[in-house]
Amino acid sequence: MLGVQVTYLSVDRDGLIDPESVRKAIQSGRADPNLPEAPVLPTTTVITVMHANNELGTVQPLEKIGRIAKEHRVYFHTDAVQSAGKIPIDVNALNVDLLSLSGHKLYAPKGVGALYIRTGTRLRQLLYGGHHQRGFRPGTENVAGIVGLGKAAEIARASLASDSQHISMLRDKLERGLLERVPHVRVNGGLAPRTPNTTNIMFAGIEGEALVIALDLKGLACSVGAACSSGAVEPSHVLTAIDLSQEEAKSSLRFSLGRHTTESEIDFALEIIPAAVTQLRAISPTYRKEAAAR
């Protein structure tokens, strides 16, 4: 972004940000010599942190980060696309000034989203030409999409506890079953707080893309990374950020569950995944080399 300096923070092995690293990254401003009584404001203007990661499901400690942002008078934004409809969200408890979400992630129509703006947060419009949406964005609103998003949010709120319990149970069954049936498997980010619907699993010694194709032919959909990065040649930056090697990152698959996932579908996955992994490892020179070194 032109004229703006961006500071990126590292994460631990489970994909979590240390709130204290946020505090240390805030750049201090200078006092105005003409206004000696005025407070010193930071030159950092906004902190933005993903609430839940789209590949690991890791949920960040926003409450603590938000308190730090408030102490330093810095605006705090979170991308809640992956968490909205999956876990409880309270903008006051999270101490956020801005929160963005996407409708299709909570079963609303595609092409609609929302931005929460705390009262008093100063924004400048990027597009001009009309006074729609409180003067921030010109153009006719997608009324049908907005209504659909509102209804989807209403349903998600009513079923949040039961959905979370159901999906968590299925995710845990999938992880436990794979760990028991397939050797040399690891759940990436498994020790962190996570959303109930996402798991990322590393199958040592195989190419993730090959496993995705093998499972797709059997009727099981999964991915080697985020949907928005499909087609990328390089390994996932999320997985390399948690200190996975390039080989480990390329051997990792993301499985996503939802409100309509059934236990029989998990049983089906536990039948075909171990068989596909075994078949691919049998022809993998990488796995044979690693196995010989163990």
N, C-alpha and C positions, 0 to 999 in steps of 0.2 A: 504494500500500500504506500503510495507516494507521500513523503513527508512524515511518515509515522514509524517509530521504532517499535519493534515487537520483541518481547522476551518470551522464549519458550522454556517451560519447566520440565524437568525429568520426572519419571515415575519409578516406583519400586518394582520388584519382581512380579507383583500382582496387579500392577497398573495404577496404583494409588499415588496421588500427589500428597506430599508433606505440606500441611498448611504453613509451616514455618518457612518453607522455601518461597511461598507466595509473599510472606511478609518481607523477606530479604530482597525480593525482586522489585518491590515498590521503590521507585526512584523519588528521592526527596526534592522538593522545590526550594526556592529561595525566598526569603522574606522581602517584602517591598520596603526599601529604605524610607519611602515617603509615608508609609503606614506602619510604624513600628509596633502598634498594638494588634495588627491584623495577624491571624494565624498563618503559619507556613503551610501552604498546600503542596501536595506532591505533583510532580510532573506526569506521573502515571495517571491516566484518565479513566481507564476501564480495565477490569479483570474479567476474563471470560473462561469458564471451565465447563466442560461437558458433564452433565449430571450423571449419566450412565454411559459407559462406552459401548459402542455398537458391535464390537467384535468379542469382547470379553464379558460384558455385562457389569463390569466393575462400577460400583456406586461411589462417587467421590464425597469426601466430608465437607459438603457445602456449608453446613452450619458454622463450622470453625473458620472456613475461608471467608464467609460472609461477614463474620464479626471482625475479622482483620480488615476487610475492605471498608467497613463502616468506621472503624477506628481511624483509618487514614483518609477518610472522606473520598474514597474512590468508588465509582460506579461498578456494580457487580452484575454481570450477565451470565446466565447459564443456558446451555442448549439441552432442553429436556425432551428432545424428540424420542429418545430411547426409553425414558422413564415414565412419561405421561401415560397413564392408564395401566401401568405395571406395578408401581409402588406409590405410596401416599406422597403428595406434594403439597407443602404449605409454604407459600412465598414468604410469609413473615418468619416462620421458623428457620427457613433457609437463608434469610437475610439477603435476598436477591432484589435488585432494582429492575431487572429485565429478565424475562423468561420466554423462550421461543419453543414452539412445539409444532408438529406436523400431524394433520388429521389422519392420514392413512395408517399411521402406526397404532391408532386405537380404534380401527375399524370404521372410521369416517370415510367419506369420498376422497379420492385422490385430488390433489391440486388445491387443497385448502389448509391453512395453518393459522396460528395465532401468536401474537406477541403481547405478553403482559408487561405493562409499564407502570412502575410505582409512581404515585402522585408526587410531583416535584422533580421527577427526572427530566432533564433537559435534552431534547432531541432536535436535530435539524433534518428537514426532509431532503431526500436525495432526488426525487422526481417532482417535476412541476407541470402545471397545466390545469389544475382543478383543485377544488377544496374538499374532496371526498375524504373519508376516514379521518375526520378531525383536522384536516389540512395537511396530513402527512403524506398522502399518496393519491394521485389522481386516478380516475378510472372507475368503471362500474363494478360494484362489489358482486362477488359470486354468492348470491343469496341462497341458492339451493345448497351449495357447499357449506356455507356458514351454518345453516339450519342443521345439516347433517352432522357437522362437527359438534354442535351443541348437544344434539341427541346422543351421539356416540360418547361424549364426555359424561352425560347423565347416566348412561348405561354402565360405563366403566366405573364410575364412582359407586354405583349401587352394588356391583358385582366384584369390586376390587379384592376384598378379603377372600372370597371363595375362589376367584380366579387364581389369585396368588398362591393359595394353598394347593390347589389342583395342579397348576403348572409346575410349581416347585417340586412336588412329589414326583411328577413325570420326569423332570430334568434330573433329579437325584437318582431315579431308577435307571435312567439311561447312562449316567456317569458311572454309577456303581456297577452296572452290568458290563460295561466296556472294560473297566479296570479289572474286573474279575476274569473276563473271558479273553482279553487280548493282552499279551505281555508287552512291556516297553511302551506304555501309554501314560500320558500325563494330562491333567486338566490345567490349562493355562489360566492363571488368575483365580484358581479355585479357593484360595484362602481369604480372599477379599469379600466384603459385602457385595452381593450381586443382585441384579434383577432376576426374577424367577424364570424368565423365558429363554435365556441365552447361555450356551456353554461352548467353549472353545477347547478342542482336544487335539493333542499332538500324538501322531502315530509314527514312532521312530522308524526311519529307514525307507520310507516310501514317498512318492511324489503326491502331494495333496490333490493336484489337478487330475491325476490318474484315478485316484480314489473317488473323487467327485463324479467322474464319468461313469465309473463302474457302478456306483450307487444309483446314479440317475437312470441307468439302464434297468435297474431293478425296481425303480419307482420311488426312490427316496431322494428328496431335494435337500442339498446342503451347499456350503460354499467354502472357499479357501480364504475369504476375507469379507469385507463389507460389500453390500450390493452396489453401492455407489462407486466402488473401485473395481468392478468386474472387468476383466480384460487386461488388467495391469500385469506387467511382466515381472516387476520387482516384488520381493516378498513384502508382506504387510508391515507398514511402519509401526503399527501398534504392537506387533509381536516382537519386532527388533528392539523397540523401546523398552520392553521388559526383559531385555538381555537374552532373547532367544537367538541362536545362530541363524544364518540364512537358511541352512538345511532344515533346522527345526521349524522355522517359520513356514517354510514351504511344505512341511509335513503336517501342518495343523489345519483342522477343519472347524468351521463354525456351524453349530446346529441351533436352529431357532424353533421354539415351541409357541403355541398360542392357545387361545381360549377354546378352540375346537379340536385340539390335539387329543387323541384318545390313548388309553393304556395299551390297546391292541396294536396301535401304530408304533408305540415304543417297543413292544414285544417283536414286531416285524423288523424294526431297526436293529434290535439286538441279535436277530437271526442272520441278517445279511451283512452287517458291517464286519463282524469277525471273519466271516468267510472271504469277503472281498480283501480284507487286509492280509490274510494268510496267503491268498492267491498272488497278490502284488508283491509281497515280501519274498515269495519263492522265486521270483524272476528279477529281484532287485539286487544288483551288485553292491549297492550301498549298504543294504541291510545285512547281506552276507558278510561284508567286510566288518561292519560294526559288531555283528554277532561273534565273529572270530576273535575280536579284540576284547570281548567281555570275559 
